Amino acid sequence: MVDSKSALKIKQLISVFIIIMTLGTCIGLFETNERESQIAKFEVKKEIETTKEEKVEIARTTSNERNVKVTSRSEVNRTAKENTPAQAVVKYVKIEEIKISRDMDLTKRTGVSKEDFNKLMQNLKVDTSGFFKRNSNKIYDLCEQYEINEIFFCGLIAAESGWNISSNHRNANNYISMMSNGKLIKYASESEGLEAATKLLHNRYLTPGGSCYCGKTLAGVQRRFCPNSSTWVGLVFGCMKQVIK
């Protein structure tokens, strides 16, 4: 009987021990899982915080780069503006400052503005036909294009055609006596005749290498333009003085 009771107690103790061991294992597993869960949550939280920090840093870096680019571009623009030379200011002489002489270079412009040249032509009292006043813009532009002194060109026209523009020159639109086979060459309009005259003077008489080039002065032009006249230089220069009188 004693043995049976002892055996029962032993079995009970073993059962209790097994229960305790089972409970201990369960508790251990629960604590382990809980700890692992907390660790996992911490890692996730850390990762989220790191990601946020990275995003903030990326945003900050991008913003800085953008600011640097804007600043750099502004600096470049400002530097470019500072280093861009101002447009050359053309300085014109006044009408009363125009200078002429018998030995002047006929390819040098007067230096007056187009506006002032127009005023000069409008106030030209000897222009009885209104030819110079009517063609002042054209004369200025052609002289600029073909490098001819405006006062010389007007004086030459007056010397060859007269201030009133003689009928034969007027009908031919030929104002500096350009000839072919002993006759005045005819042009379709005043504008065409004026351009033909400036082009001829530039290409043949006032440019080194031109077929009639003998110098850029009145005397040089006279040698081939009117070789048999001893008064041509004085006549042209006298008309030039009348222009700026």
GUSE-415625 format. One line per 4 residues: number of its first residue (from 1); their letters; for each residue x negated, z negated, y of C-alpha. Coordinates in Angstrom, 1 decimal, decimal comma. Each point is the difference from the previous one (the first is absolute). Layout:
% GUSE-415625
NUM> a> X:Z:Y; ...
***
This chain:
% GUSE-415625
1> mvds> 0,0:0,0:0,0; -2,9:-0,9:2,3; -1,6:3,3:-0,7; 3,1:1,9:0,8
5> ksal> 0,4:-1,8:3,4; -3,7:0,6:0,8; 0,4:3,6:-0,8; 3,0:0,2:2,2
9> kikq> -1,8:-1,6:2,9; -2,9:2,3:-0,5; 2,3:3,0:0,1; 1,7:-1,3:3,1
13> lisv> -3,4:-0,6:1,7; -1,0:3,5:-0,9; 3,2:1,4:1,4; -0,4:-1,9:3,2
17> fiii> -3,6:1,1:0,2; 1,1:3,6:-0,5; 2,7:-0,3:2,6; -2,5:-1,6:2,4
21> mtlg> -2,5:2,8:-0,7; 2,6:2,6:0,5; 1,2:-1,6:3,3; -3,6:-0,2:1,1
25> tcig> -0,6:3,6:-0,8; 3,1:1,1:1,8; -0,9:-2,1:3,1; -3,5:1,4:-0,1
29> lfet> 1,4:3,5:-0,2; 2,4:-0,7:2,8; -2,7:-1,4:2,2; -2,3:3,0:-0,8
33> nere> 2,8:2,4:0,8; 0,8:-1,8:3,1; -3,6:-0,1:1,1; -0,4:3,7:-0,9
37> sqia> 3,2:0,8:1,9; -1,3:-1,9:3,1; -3,3:1,7:-0,3; 1,7:3,4:-0,3
41> kfev> 2,2:-0,8:3,0; -3,1:-1,1:2,0; -1,8:3,2:-0,9; 3,0:2,1:1,0
45> kkei> 0,3:-1,9:3,2; -3,7:0,4:0,6; 0,2:3,7:-0,7; 3,0:0,4:2,4
49> ettk> -1,8:-1,9:2,7; -3,2:2,1:-0,6; 2,1:3,2:0,2; 1,6:-1,2:3,2
53> eekv> -3,5:-0,8:1,4; -1,2:3,4:-1,0; 2,9:1,7:1,6; -0,5:-2,0:3,2
57> eiar> -3,7:0,8:-0,1; 0,7:3,7:-0,7; 2,6:0,0:2,9; -2,5:-1,8:2,2
61> ttsn> -2,8:2,5:-0,9; 2,3:3,0:0,5; 1,1:-1,4:3,3; -3,6:-0,5:1,1
65> ernv> -1,0:3,5:-1,2; 3,0:1,4:1,9; -1,1:-1,9:3,1; -3,5:1,1:-0,4
69> kvts> 1,1:3,6:-0,3; 2,2:-0,3:3,0; -2,7:-1,7:2,0; -2,5:2,6:-1,2
73> rsev> 2,3:2,9:0,9; 0,6:-1,5:3,4; -3,7:-0,5:0,5; -0,7:3,6:-1,0
77> nrta> 2,7:1,2:2,3; -1,2:-2,1:2,8; -3,6:1,0:-0,6; 1,0:3,7:-0,1
81> kent> 1,8:-0,4:3,3; -2,9:-1,8:1,6; -2,5:2,6:-1,3; 2,2:3,1:0,9
85> paqa> -1,5:1,5:3,1; 2,4:0,5:2,9; 1,0:3,6:0,6; -2,3:1,7:2,3
89> vvky> 1,4:0,0:3,5; -0,4:3,4:1,7; -1,1:-0,5:3,6; 1,2:2,8:2,3
93> vkie> -1,5:0,8:3,4; 2,3:0,2:3,0; 0,8:3,4:1,6; -2,2:-0,9:3,0
97> eiki> -2,9:-0,7:-2,4; -0,1:3,5:-1,5; -3,5:1,5:0,6; -0,9:3,7:-0,1
101> srdm> -3,1:2,0:0,8; -1,4:3,5:-0,3; -2,3:-1,1:-2,9; 2,5:-2,2:-1,8
105> dltk> 0,5:0,2:-3,8; 3,2:2,0:-0,3; 0,7:-1,5:-3,5; 0,3:-3,5:1,4
109> rtgv> 3,5:-1,1:0,9; 1,0:-1,5:3,3; 0,8:-3,4:-1,5; 3,5:-0,2:1,6
113> sked> 3,1:-0,9:-1,9; 2,6:2,7:-0,8; 2,4:-1,8:2,3; -2,4:0,2:2,9
117> fnkl> -0,9:3,6:-0,8; 3,7:0,8:0,2; 0,2:-1,7:3,4; -3,0:2,0:1,1
121> mqnl> 1,7:3,2:-0,9; 3,3:-1,0:1,5; -1,7:-0,7:3,3; -2,1:3,2:-0,1
125> kvdt> 1,0:1,6:3,3; -1,7:3,3:-0,7; 2,1:0,5:-3,1; 2,5:2,2:1,8
129> sgff> 1,5:1,5:-3,2; 0,4:-3,4:-1,8; -2,1:1,3:-2,9; -2,3:-3,0:-0,2
133> krns> 2,7:-2,5:0,4; 2,1:1,7:-2,7; -2,9:0,2:-2,5; -1,8:-3,3:0,8
137> nkiy> 0,7:-1,6:-3,4; -1,1:3,1:-1,8; -3,1:0,4:2,0; -1,0:-3,7:-0,5
141> dlce> 0,6:0,2:-3,8; -1,9:3,3:-0,4; -2,9:-1,2:2,0; -0,1:-3,1:-2,2
145> qyei> 0,2:2,1:-3,2; -2,6:2,5:1,0; -2,3:-2,3:1,9; 0,3:1,5:3,5
149> neif> 0,0:-1,7:3,4; 3,5:0,2:1,4; -1,1:0,6:3,6; -2,3:2,8:-1,1
153> fcgl> 2,8:1,7:-2,0; 2,4:-0,2:2,9; -2,6:1,3:2,4; -0,8:2,9:-2,3
157> iaae> 3,7:1,0:-0,2; 0,3:-0,2:3,8; -3,2:2,1:0,4; 1,1:2,7:-2,4
161> sgwn> 3,8:0,1:0,6; 0,4:-1,6:3,5; 2,0:-3,1:0,7; 3,1:2,0:0,0
165> issn> -0,9:1,7:-3,3; -0,1:3,7:0,7; 2,7:2,2:-1,6; -2,3:1,8:-2,4
169> hrna> -1,3:-3,4:-1,4; 3,4:-1,5:0,0; 1,6:3,0:-1,9; -2,8:-0,1:-2,6
173> nnyi> 0,0:-3,8:-0,2; -3,8:0,4:0,3; -1,4:-2,3:2,7; -3,8:0,3:-0,3
177> smms> -0,3:3,8:-0,3; -0,5:0,4:-3,7; -0,6:3,7:-0,5; 0,2:2,5:-2,9
181> ngkl> -0,9:3,7:0,5; 0,0:-0,6:3,8; 3,5:-1,5:0,0; 1,4:-3,5:0,2
185> ikya> 1,0:-1,3:-3,4; 3,7:-0,8:-0,1; 1,4:-3,3:-1,4; 3,5:-0,9:-0,9
189> sese> 0,3:-3,1:2,2; -1,7:-2,2:2,5; -0,8:-2,5:-2,8; -1,5:2,7:-2,2
193> glea> -2,1:1,4:2,9; -1,3:-3,4:1,0; -1,0:-0,8:-3,6; -1,7:3,3:-0,4
197> atkl> -2,0:-0,7:3,1; -1,2:-3,5:-1,0; -0,8:1,2:-3,5; -2,1:2,9:1,3
201> lhnr> -1,9:-2,2:2,5; -0,7:-2,6:-2,7; -1,0:2,3:-2,8; -2,0:2,7:1,8
205> yltp> -1,2:-1,5:3,4; -0,4:-3,7:-0,3; -1,1:-0,6:-3,6; -3,7:0,5:-1,0
209> ggsc> -0,1:2,9:-2,3; 3,0:1,7:1,6; -0,3:3,7:0,6; 0,0:-0,5:3,8
213> ycgk> -1,7:-3,4:0,2; -2,6:-0,3:2,8; 0,6:-3,6:0,9; 2,7:-2,5:0,8
217> tlag> -0,1:0,4:3,8; 1,7:2,4:2,4; -3,1:2,0:0,3; -0,3:0,2:-3,8
221> vqrr> 3,6:1,2:-0,4; -0,5:2,5:2,8; -2,8:1,8:-1,7; 2,3:1,5:-2,6
225> fcpn> 3,5:-0,6:1,4; -0,6:1,8:3,3; -3,7:1,2:-0,1; 0,2:2,4:3,0
229> sstw> 1,4:-2,5:2,5; -2,2:-2,1:2,3; 3,0:-1,9:1,4; 1,9:-1,0:-3,2
233> vglv> -1,6:-3,4:-0,3; 0,8:-0,9:3,6; 3,5:1,4:-0,3; 0,8:-2,1:-3,1
237> fgcm> -1,6:-3,1:1,4; 1,9:0,4:3,3; 3,3:0,1:-2,0; -1,0:-3,1:-1,9
241> kqvi> -0,5:-1,9:3,2; 3,4:1,0:1,1; 1,5:-1,5:-3,1; -1,3:-3,5:0,9
245> k> 0,2:0,3:3,7
***
